C-alpha cells in the first residue's frame, strides 16, 4: 500500500560541516547539451549523447583512435562525469598497494574486510588532454564497511552542475567541492551497511550515486537499517527532507524527472519502486515486486519510466507511466492499466541500467544476453548474445550517433548499430578490466578501466598520448 512514511524536514544538523570558503566565480558552460555528462549515465540517466559523430573502431594496443590515457591510482568503479572541458572521477587508494579485484561470472558472496588505511580521492582531468588539473583527498582511514571482491570502496559516480562536484563514498561520507576543488561542505551518514538482506554479513559496498537537480543533492540510501531517500541543499549541505523507505538494501541510483506538472525522484527497489516529490519528499506512487538485489537505475523515455531488476524469484521489467499515483497494481501479463503500460516478469537485468532508444528498449543481462523490446508495447523484437558467454557485463550501455556501446568486464566493447536488427559493427578491446559505465562528450567516449581513464575518438592527429 502507499505508505505515509515519516518525512522529516531537517534544518541545519550537526553532522553537516560547512566550510567558510567562497564559491569560485565560475559561470555555467553554454555549449551544446552533448558537451556535458553530469551524472551516472549522463543527462537524466538516459545514457544517450546527441549532436556529434562517435567512433566505431579503435585499438588500444596500437593507439588507433586513442586520444589519451591517464593513469588513475587506487581502485574504483565510479564513472567519469563531465562539465565543459573538465572530467571528474573518484577512487579509493589503499596504503597496502594494489587492491584485489575478482571479475567474472561467479556466485561467491564472501566480503573483503580490508583493515588497512585508505585515501578516498576526487580527481579533475582536462577533457582534451587527460592532464590532471587537481586532486583532493576527501578522507583517510580504515574502511568502515566491507566490500564484495568484485566491488570497490569508490563505487558511486560523482555528480556536477558546472559549479559544484559532489562525491559520495558511502560510510565515508558525502563531499561537495567547487569546480576548482575547494571543499565546501561534507556530510556524515554513519556506517551504511550495503549487504544482501538474506545474508546480512555479506556486505558488498555502497554504490548509489548522487544526483543534482534544482540546487538539490538527491541521495538514495537503502541499507540494512534506517533506509531513506533524501535531498540536501547544494549550497551548504543542509538536509531539506528525508523520507523513510521500507525496503531491502539496494545499489541503485535514483532518477529525477520533471513532467506532468511535477518533479519526482524515482527509486528502484524490491518493496518500494516509488516516486517522491522532489520539493517535499512525499511519496507519490509505489509498486511492489522487484528483485531482491535491485541495482539498475530507473530511466525515463517519453512518458514511461523503465525499471528492472533480476535476482531472487523476480526478474521484472516495468514500464510505468510518469503520471502514476498511489498504490500501483499490475495488470495481467500482456495487458496494460492506467499507470502500467506493460511489464514482463522474467526478462529483467541484474546489473545494467536499461537503454531506451528510438522506440526500442535494450536489456543486457550480466552474461551478455541482449534482448531488445518495443519500448511502448513490450513486444520482444530479438535476442542475441554479446561475446561467447565467458565474461560478465556490469557497465551499462550508452548510445550516440546511431550506435550502442556495450562494455564487458574484460574490456571488450561491442558496438552495435541502433537498428531493429542485431547488427554488430565492431568489437574493440580496451585491454584492461572495465566495470564502469563510459561517458560521452562531443563525440569522444571516456572509459574508466581498472587503472586509467581512456579517451576514444577520431584521432585526426594520430598518436597515443599518456598523460602524466
Buried (B, 14 or more C-beta within 10 A) or exposed (E): EBBEBEBBEBEEEEBBBBEEEEEBEEEEEEBEEBBBBBBBBBBBBBBBBEEBEBBBEBBBEEBBBBBBBBEBBBBBBBBBBBBBBBBBBBBBBBEEEEBEBEBEEEEEBEBBEBEEEBBBBBBBBBBEBBBBBBEBEBBEEEBBBBBBBBBBBBBBBBBBBBBBBBBBBBBBBBBBBBBBBBBBBBBBBEBBBBBBBEEEEBBBBBBBBBBBBEBBBBBBBBBBEEBBBBBBBBBBBBBBBBBBBEBBBBBBBBBBBBEEEBBBBBBBBBBBBBBBBBBBBBBBBBBBBBBBBBBBBBBBBEBBBBBBBBBBEBBBBBBBBBBBEEEBEBBEEEEBBEBBBBBBBEBBBBBBBBBBBEBBBBBBBBBBBBBBBBBBEBEEBEEEEBBEEEBBBBBBBBBBBBBBBBBBBBBBBBBBBBEEEBEEBBBBBBBBBBBBBBBBBBBBBBBBBBBBBBBBBBBEEEEBBEBE
